[in-house]
Amino acid sequence: MELRDLTIFTTVARTKSVTKAAEQLGYVQSNITARIQHLERTLGTPLFHRRPRGVSLTSSGETLFHYAQRILALCSEAERALQDTQTPSGQLRIAAMETTTATRLPGILARYHEAYPNVELVLKTGSTNELINAVLHDDIEAAFVAGPVQHPQLETVAVIEEQLVLIGRDGRLELAPTDKATIVAFREGCSYRKRLEQYLDHVGITSRQVIELGTLDGILGCVAVGMGISMVPQAVVEQSRYFVDVSYLPDEFGHIPTVLIRRKDAFLSAALSKFIEAVQPM
């Protein structure tokens, strides 16, 4: 098996489309199809179910996808290790929740970039669940997520404890068990959304509707016009351009740590090592 073929295979698996994989990799579609067929002949098993609207992995494809991700990640890590020096340089791939990106990271990133201008920072955002999976699959080197995180393959660094608050407008924070709550939140996998749902269960509000949005600004804007309630760190409210009402929560719901996670067995570059130093404490 060639690394090129594994790259093509994993891209098709992720996009579930030969056409999209060809666009991402800059190949013609026929080349992608030919390399996948070559890989299937070499391994003696079909890797994809072909359907009119895309492809999906067979059981053999699932097995290969697991190993292919590890092989490609190790190759990338080996390159970084050989190129690494005591002076931080090269690309540093990190990620964070949207709330952390908006409120905590700008100053840190600015100071880090000033101190280490040869490091190319690549920052992604996502939910806690998405970011944990991204670190485990070596898509990123480290991520800020809502803690606590207990996983045998991950190490965590406590960064800061956030004060969570309930936000709303026009009396929506005056909740009774008989009320129907409208939640404005990120999609499933968001730790703050999960914490809000746990709080509503605690106060006996079982009737609820969820409005899912993709940006923090969108959530705050919708809450500000009275569409529903949400739960966010207090720092978000303090820095927001929107006016919302705030309600403080009991300690078991109102405090949550933000932690930086990385794989225990991954190569620790000089760039990441200095970044970890920069965020302790944030």
C-alpha positions as CSV (number, residue, x, y, z in Angstrom):
1,M,0.0,0.0,0.0
2,E,1.2,3.5,-0.9
3,L,0.8,6.5,1.4
4,R,-0.9,8.3,-1.6
5,D,-3.5,5.6,-1.8
6,L,-4.2,5.7,1.9
7,T,-4.6,9.5,1.7
8,I,-7.1,9.1,-1.1
9,F,-8.9,6.3,0.7
10,T,-9.3,8.3,4.0
11,T,-10.4,11.4,2.1
12,V,-13.1,9.5,0.2
13,A,-14.1,7.9,3.5
14,R,-14.4,11.2,5.3
15,T,-16.3,13.0,2.5
16,K,-18.4,10.0,1.5
17,S,-17.9,11.1,-2.1
18,V,-15.4,10.4,-4.8
19,T,-16.2,13.8,-6.4
20,K,-15.6,15.7,-3.2
21,A,-12.4,13.8,-2.5
22,A,-11.1,14.7,-6.0
23,E,-11.9,18.4,-5.4
24,Q,-10.1,18.4,-2.0
25,L,-7.0,16.6,-3.3
26,G,-6.8,18.3,-6.7
27,Y,-7.1,15.1,-8.7
28,V,-9.4,14.1,-11.5
29,Q,-12.3,11.9,-10.4
30,S,-11.2,9.0,-12.6
31,N,-7.8,8.9,-10.9
32,I,-9.5,8.7,-7.5
33,T,-11.7,5.8,-8.7
34,A,-8.7,4.0,-10.2
35,R,-6.6,4.2,-7.0
36,I,-9.5,3.0,-4.8
37,Q,-10.0,0.1,-7.2
38,H,-6.3,-0.7,-7.1
39,L,-6.3,-0.7,-3.3
40,E,-9.3,-3.0,-3.3
41,R,-7.6,-5.4,-5.7
42,T,-4.4,-5.3,-3.6
43,L,-6.3,-6.1,-0.4
44,G,-8.7,-8.5,-2.0
45,T,-11.8,-7.0,-0.5
46,P,-14.3,-4.2,-1.3
47,L,-13.8,-1.1,0.9
48,F,-16.8,0.9,-0.1
49,H,-20.5,0.4,-0.7
50,R,-21.3,2.3,-4.0
51,R,-24.6,4.2,-4.0
52,P,-26.1,6.8,-6.4
53,R,-25.6,9.6,-3.9
54,G,-22.2,8.7,-2.6
55,V,-20.2,5.9,-0.9
56,S,-20.0,4.4,2.6
57,L,-17.4,2.1,4.2
58,T,-17.8,-1.7,4.3
59,S,-16.7,-3.5,7.4
60,S,-13.3,-4.1,5.8
61,G,-13.2,-0.4,4.9
62,E,-13.9,0.6,8.5
63,T,-11.0,-1.6,9.7
64,L,-8.6,-0.1,7.1
65,F,-9.8,3.5,7.9
66,H,-8.8,3.0,11.5
67,Y,-5.3,1.9,10.6
68,A,-4.9,4.3,7.7
69,Q,-5.6,7.3,10.0
70,R,-2.9,6.1,12.5
71,I,-0.4,5.4,9.7
72,L,-0.8,8.8,8.1
73,A,-0.7,10.5,11.5
74,L,2.5,8.8,12.4
75,C,4.1,9.8,9.1
76,S,3.1,13.4,9.7
77,E,4.4,13.2,13.3
78,A,7.7,11.7,12.1
79,E,8.2,14.6,9.7
80,R,7.5,17.1,12.5
81,A,9.9,15.3,14.8
82,L,12.8,15.3,12.3
83,Q,12.2,19.0,11.4
84,D,11.8,20.1,15.0
85,T,14.4,22.2,16.7
86,Q,14.7,23.9,20.1
87,T,13.4,27.1,18.5
88,P,9.6,26.8,18.0
89,S,8.7,26.9,14.3
90,G,6.5,25.1,11.7
91,Q,2.8,24.5,12.0
92,L,0.9,24.2,15.3
93,R,-2.6,22.8,14.9
94,I,-4.8,23.6,17.9
95,A,-8.5,23.9,18.5
96,A,-11.0,25.3,21.0
97,M,-14.6,25.7,21.8
98,E,-16.2,28.8,20.2
99,T,-16.6,30.4,23.7
100,T,-13.0,29.9,24.6
101,T,-11.9,31.2,21.2
102,A,-13.9,34.3,21.6
103,T,-13.1,35.2,25.2
104,R,-9.8,33.6,26.3
105,L,-7.6,33.0,23.3
106,P,-7.1,36.3,21.5
107,G,-4.6,37.7,24.0
108,I,-2.8,34.3,24.4
109,L,-2.5,33.9,20.6
110,A,-1.3,37.5,20.1
111,R,1.5,37.1,22.8
112,Y,2.5,33.7,21.5
113,H,2.7,34.9,17.9
114,E,4.8,37.9,19.0
115,A,7.2,35.6,21.0
116,Y,7.4,32.9,18.3
117,P,6.7,34.4,14.9
118,N,8.1,31.4,13.0
119,V,5.2,29.2,14.2
120,E,2.2,29.0,11.8
121,L,-0.9,28.8,14.0
122,V,-3.8,26.9,12.7
123,L,-6.9,27.2,14.9
124,K,-10.2,25.3,14.5
125,T,-13.4,25.4,16.5
126,G,-15.9,22.8,17.5
127,S,-17.8,21.1,20.3
128,T,-16.1,19.3,23.1
129,N,-17.0,15.9,21.7
130,E,-15.7,16.8,18.2
131,L,-12.4,18.2,19.6
132,I,-11.7,15.2,21.7
133,N,-12.2,12.9,18.7
134,A,-10.0,15.2,16.6
135,V,-7.2,15.0,19.1
136,L,-7.5,11.2,19.4
137,H,-7.4,10.9,15.6
138,D,-4.4,13.2,15.4
139,D,-6.2,15.8,13.3
140,I,-5.0,18.4,15.7
141,E,-2.3,18.5,18.3
142,A,-4.1,20.0,21.3
143,A,-7.5,21.4,22.1
144,F,-9.3,23.5,24.7
145,V,-12.4,21.6,25.8
146,A,-14.9,21.5,28.7
147,G,-13.6,19.3,31.5
148,P,-13.2,17.1,33.3
149,V,-11.9,14.8,30.6
150,Q,-10.8,11.3,31.6
151,H,-9.4,9.2,28.8
152,P,-6.5,6.8,28.9
153,Q,-4.9,8.2,25.7
154,L,-5.2,11.8,26.7
155,E,-3.4,14.1,29.2
156,T,-5.0,17.2,30.4
157,V,-3.8,20.5,31.8
158,A,-6.3,22.5,33.9
159,V,-6.5,26.0,32.5
160,I,-9.4,27.9,34.0
161,E,-12.7,27.3,35.8
162,E,-15.5,29.0,34.0
163,Q,-18.5,30.5,35.8
164,L,-21.6,29.5,33.8
165,V,-24.7,31.6,33.7
166,L,-28.2,31.2,32.4
167,I,-29.1,34.0,29.9
168,G,-32.5,35.1,28.4
169,R,-34.7,38.1,27.9
170,D,-38.3,39.2,28.6
171,G,-38.9,37.0,31.6
172,R,-37.8,33.8,30.0
173,L,-35.4,33.1,33.0
174,E,-38.4,32.8,35.3
175,L,-38.8,29.0,34.8
176,A,-41.5,26.8,36.4
177,P,-41.8,23.0,36.0
178,T,-44.9,23.4,33.9
179,D,-43.1,25.7,31.4
180,K,-41.9,24.7,28.0
181,A,-38.3,25.9,27.6
182,T,-36.8,27.0,24.3
183,I,-33.1,26.3,24.3
184,V,-30.8,28.3,21.9
185,A,-27.6,26.3,21.6
186,F,-24.9,24.6,19.5
187,R,-25.6,21.2,18.1
188,E,-25.3,17.9,20.0
189,G,-21.9,17.4,21.6
190,C,-21.7,20.9,23.1
191,S,-20.8,20.5,26.8
192,Y,-22.7,23.7,27.8
193,R,-25.8,22.5,26.1
194,K,-25.6,19.2,27.9
195,R,-25.1,21.1,31.2
196,L,-28.2,23.2,30.5
197,E,-30.3,20.2,29.8
198,Q,-29.1,18.6,33.0
199,Y,-30.1,21.8,34.9
200,L,-33.5,21.8,33.3
201,D,-34.0,18.1,34.3
202,H,-32.9,19.1,37.8
203,V,-35.6,21.8,38.1
204,G,-38.2,19.5,36.6
205,I,-38.7,21.1,33.2
206,T,-39.1,18.2,30.8
207,S,-40.9,20.0,28.0
208,R,-38.4,21.7,25.8
209,Q,-37.6,22.8,22.2
210,V,-34.1,23.3,20.8
211,I,-33.0,25.9,18.3
212,E,-29.6,24.8,17.0
213,L,-27.2,27.5,15.7
214,G,-23.6,27.3,14.4
215,T,-22.1,30.5,15.9
216,L,-21.8,32.0,19.3
217,D,-22.8,35.4,18.0
218,G,-26.0,33.9,16.5
219,I,-26.9,32.3,19.9
220,L,-26.4,35.6,21.8
221,G,-28.4,37.5,19.1
222,C,-31.3,35.1,19.3
223,V,-31.4,35.1,23.1
224,A,-31.2,38.9,23.1
225,V,-34.4,39.2,21.1
226,G,-36.2,36.8,23.3
227,M,-36.2,33.6,21.3
228,G,-35.1,31.4,24.2
229,I,-32.5,30.7,26.9
230,S,-28.9,29.5,26.8
231,M,-26.0,28.7,29.1
232,V,-22.7,30.4,28.5
233,P,-19.6,31.4,30.5
234,Q,-20.0,34.7,32.3
235,A,-17.0,36.0,30.4
236,V,-19.0,35.7,27.2
237,V,-21.7,37.9,28.5
238,E,-19.3,40.5,29.8
239,Q,-17.6,40.8,26.4
240,S,-20.8,40.6,24.4
241,R,-22.3,43.4,22.3
242,Y,-25.8,42.1,23.1
243,F,-27.9,42.9,26.2
244,V,-29.3,39.8,28.0
245,D,-30.6,39.0,31.4
246,V,-28.4,36.8,33.6
247,S,-29.3,34.2,36.2
248,Y,-26.6,32.5,38.3
249,L,-26.7,28.8,38.8
250,P,-26.2,26.5,41.8
251,D,-22.5,25.4,42.1
252,E,-23.0,21.9,40.8
253,F,-24.2,23.5,37.5
254,G,-22.5,26.9,37.5
255,H,-18.8,25.9,37.5
256,I,-16.9,24.0,34.8
257,P,-13.2,23.7,34.0
258,T,-11.7,24.4,30.6
259,V,-8.8,22.1,30.0
260,L,-6.1,21.7,27.3
261,I,-5.9,18.1,26.1
262,R,-3.3,16.3,24.0
263,R,-2.4,12.7,23.2
264,K,0.0,11.2,25.7
265,D,1.9,9.2,23.1
266,A,2.2,12.0,20.5
267,F,5.4,13.9,19.8
268,L,5.6,17.1,21.8
269,S,7.1,19.7,19.5
270,A,8.9,22.8,20.7
271,A,6.0,24.9,19.4
272,L,3.4,23.0,21.4
273,S,5.6,22.8,24.5
274,K,5.9,26.6,24.5
275,F,2.2,27.0,23.9
276,I,1.4,24.9,26.9
277,E,3.7,27.0,29.0
278,A,1.9,30.1,27.7
279,V,-1.5,29.0,28.9
280,Q,-0.6,27.9,32.4
281,P,-2.4,29.6,33.9
282,M,-4.6,31.3,31.3
